[in-house]
Amino acid sequence: MIEIKTTVISMSVHRADKNPIFGEGVTHVSLQDDAGGPFIELRQCDDQSEMGMIKLDMEELDAALVAARLLMAGWPGEVD
């Protein structure tokens, strides 16, 4: 029997009253791997952000850091 595993590779950081998928201030924190090892990618999907620019207030930055650490801890082979 083949072992099946689930790994969380993306989280959304957003205000409680906002849609977690799209909107102003919604930040997606994701694990990526380009064969050189895992790294964190931050994306915002709103019409206000300039291409390539991420805008986070202090609370959002703290939440994104927590999300990134959780994702990295769940990456196969990673140790805390």
N, C-alpha and C positions, 0 to 999 in steps of 0.2 A: 504494500500500500504506500502511496506517495504521501509524504507529510506536507500539509498545507499550513502556511503561516500568514498572518496579517501584520503589516508594519505601517504605522502612521507616518506619512511623509509630508503632510501639509496641515497647517492650522490657520484659522482666520482670527485676527485681532481686530476688534471693533467695539464701538460703544453699544451698550445693552439695547438701545432703542433703534439700532441700525441693522440693515440687512447684512448678514455676514459674507455675502458673495460679491456685492457690488455697491459702491457708494462712496461718498466723500469720507476719507479717514479710515477706510477699510483696508487693512494690510494683510496680505497673505505671506506667511512664513513657511518656506518649503525647504526640504532637503533635496539637493541635486547631487549628481555624481557624473563627472566627465571622464571616468576611468582613472582619475588621479586621486580619488578619495572624495568623501562627502564634503559638501559645503552648504552654507545657508544662503538662500535666495529670498529677498524681500521684494514684493510687488504690490502696487496699489492700482486698482481698477476704477478710476473715476475720471470725469471729464476735466477736473480742475488741475490735476498734476501734469507737470511738464514731462515730456518723454525722458525717461531715465532718472527722474527725481523722485525721491521718497521723502515725505514730510511726516514726522512723528513728534507729538508733544512728549513730555517727560513720562507721563503715565503709559502712553502707548509704547514708548521705547522700552520701559521696564517689562511690559506684558510681552512684547516681541522677543525680548531676551529670555524670558521664562519659557516661551513657546519653543524657541530655538534650542534651549538646553534640553527640554523634554524630547524633542525630535531626535537630537543627537544621541541621547541616552537610549533611545529605542532602536538606533541603527544597528544592524547585525554586526557583532564583533567589537562594538564600542564598549569601553569600560568607564565608569564614573571616576 
